[in-house]
Amino acid sequence: MFDDEHWMAEAIRQARLAEQIGEVPIGAVVVRDDLVIGAGYNVRETTHDPTAHAEMIAIRQASEALGAWRLLGCTLYVTLEPCPMCAGAILQSRVERVVYGTGDPKAGCVGTLMDLLQDGRFNHVSEWRSGVLQDECSALLTDFFRRLRVRK
């Protein structure tokens, strides 16, 4: 059975690493057979790369670990609902399950604005669950942006 809270706590640890370097605190881990095989956090500002989202980094790392682009049997845990780019990468990499902490009313494509992961027109669908450690995931972002506004 899945221990979603445990693995979301790992994603939160990744988000805190992003926060330590001044990045938006979003973290992700890919888990297979009760092992983290990929982990990442936002580094868009640091790398000047619009694709350097936590999910993209974790998916790349997991693919390298498996030596395959198909992440069958894997669950992606991420603190913020995936955007359209990340939802596309989830589908393309065949991640079987996604668990996220808090929704994204401006870019969320796993249930909020749309549900790309369950759209039967694609050649893959992924199960998903939201709201795992939602308060903590939401507070990370709210506190980060509050501090940012105060500095300006």
ZIKA-V526105 format. One record per helix or strand. SS is the DSSP state (H for helix, E for strand). FROM is the first residue (numbers start at 1). LEN is the number of residues. Records with the same first field share a line. If there is no record, write none. Layout:
SS->FROM-LEN, FROM-LEN
This chain:
H->4-17, 44-4, 54-13, 84-9, 116-3, 134-18
E->27-6, 35-7, 75-6, 97-6, 110-1, 115-1, 127-4
